[in-house]
Amino acid sequence: MIAGTIFVGATEDSATETFFAVDPSTGQVIEPPFSAAATGHVDRACALADAAFASFSETTLEARAAFLEAIADGIAAIGDDLIGRAMNESGLPRARLEGERGRTIGQLRMFAAFVRAGDWLHATIDPALPDRAPLPRPDLRRRHVALGPVAVFGASNFPLAFSVAGGDTASAFAAGCPVVVKGHPAHPGTGELVARAIQAAVKSCGLHEGVFSYLPGPSNALGGALVADPRIKAVGFTGSRGGGLALMQIAAARAEPIPVYAEMSSINPVILFPAALRNRAEALGEAFAQSLTMGAGQFCTNPGLLIAVDGPDLDRFAAAAGDALSGIAPATMLTPAIHANFESGVGALEQHAATRLVARGAEGPGVCAARGALFMTDAAGFRADAALGHEVFGSSSVIVRCRDIDEVAALVAGLEGQLTATLQLDTED
């Protein structure tokens, strides 16, 4: 059942302000309306989480593992209703979401096994040495302890595995930390179904109701209030650089600063070495186009930058990648806002003085349908404007032509940290 409610512990609440999920493939709103949580809900949820912390952090490892497994069982029991709702709200295909559900359940079971093992506590005992000279040593004991209530922000591109019961939530529960989830407004129905499964697990395991709360809503102020609340002791976030940095600033400005564990933007450079490029230019180009457009480019590991030595071999690669890309149909993006941001980013690259368009994907219908885009520039142009190194979330990438392998190395050395980097080498390299 999806009622569009707010979960503050075991209590379901409503609000006067509401919002709707939108089917990105049609642009049509999806019933029912969802109550948008407000700062008052944040205060109540954090108060409950704070009250639950002492007892939850000291649950036995078996009890905590059983709780994680109860959540996994509850999500599995939702069945096809969960997949169907997630498809409608995200535009993602059934196979992708069924796989993501399996990953989500698997994460929960993995953390349950990890909790039972107990190694993560790193418990040590140094016995007292009362006769040690020149000073006696007291009995010293150490183990990892839970940090406190954790705020978790659902991600747009993984409505299951990085959202209400995703990795951040599972790891916080495993450590003995209550969780307050700020649900992503793009998939509130999916979020509510999962939240009900967690709420049921809290009850069936006899835990304090404050172990879990779910606050849906589109307002940035809601997330800001959650991070600013002094009872929150850590934050888990997956999303844009702008959103993550804003939360980090709020967390750092608190009287008691707290850690924000954020996975933000990444352009995931691909480096083509000369022999690999010479021997496999066409095959690499075709494979690159497929990788670029997988899932409409909405993976955090999407290849947004390619670096190689300029010359005929790179021309062959670009031609093959462009030909392959031009035949790939557009794919539905997750939300109208994400689609609009993608088109804006691609438009800026099309107008940029230092870039030229190599190819666009095939045209096709769809309100949020995105055509892949591939651009080219040289190393000097790339270095001259930091914006060329910013992520365009979606199937957009920039090829950077370098004079020689030394310039490739210098360019790579100047990049900020990335989630992934790919090196294509052959034996001669």
QUIVENMO-V22833 format. One line per field, one symbol per residue. phi: phi as a letter, one per 20 degrees, with the letter a starting at -180 (. if undefined). psi: psi as a letter, one per 20 degrees, with the letter a starting at -180 (. if undefined). burial: 1 if it has 24 or more other C-alpha atoms within 12 Angstrom, else 0. A space follows every 10 residues. Layout:
phi->???
psi->???
burial->???
This chain:
phi->.ddmddddme eeccbfecbc fcfffcnefd fefdfefcff fgffffffff feggfffdff ffffffffff fgffffffmf gfffffffed mffgffffff ffffffffff fffffgfmff flfccdffcf dfdecfdffd cbbfcfeqgd ecdfefecfd fccgdfffff fffgfndfcd eeffffcffg ffgfgfffgf fgffemefgf fbccdeqeef ffffffffff eedacdbcrf ffffffffff ffefgdfcfd edddfbdlfd deegffffec gfffffffff ffegmlmedf dffebccbff qgffffgfff ffffffeeff cfefbgffff ffffffffff effedcfeac ffeafpfdfd egbcccbdff ffffcfffee fdfpecbced edfbfffgff fffeffgcfb bcddcdgff
psi->poikrponci pprrqhprrq qpoihhjqqp qrqppoqrhh hgggghgggg higgghijqq hghgghgghh gghgghihbi hgggghghhh jqrggghhhh ghggghgghg hghgghhihi hlpqpoqqmh jpqiqqprpp qqqqqqhaqp pppqqhinig hkcgkahggg hgghikpqpo poqpihmhgg ggghhhgggh hgghjkrphi hpqonqqiph hghghghipi ipirppppbq gggghghhgg hhiqhnqqqo npobqpimqp poqggggghk ggghgghghg ghipkkjkqi jpnjppprpq ahhhggghgg gggghijpqq qprhqhgggg hghggghhhh iphiqqpgqq rqqrrpgkpp pqpprqrrhg hghhohhijq pooampqppp pqgrhhhggh gghiqrqqgq qppoqrhh.
burial->0101111111 0111000111 1111101001 0011111110 1111111111 1110111110 1011111111 1111110100 0111111111 1110011101 1111111111 1111110000 0000000000 0000000000 0000011111 1111111111 1111111111 1111111111 1111111111 1111111111 1100101111 1111111111 0111111111 1111111111 0011011101 1000000111 1111111111 1111011101 1111111111 1111111111 1111111111 0011101111 1111110111 1111110110 0110110011 0001111111 1000001111 1111111110 1110000111 1111111111 1100001100 1100100100 111100000
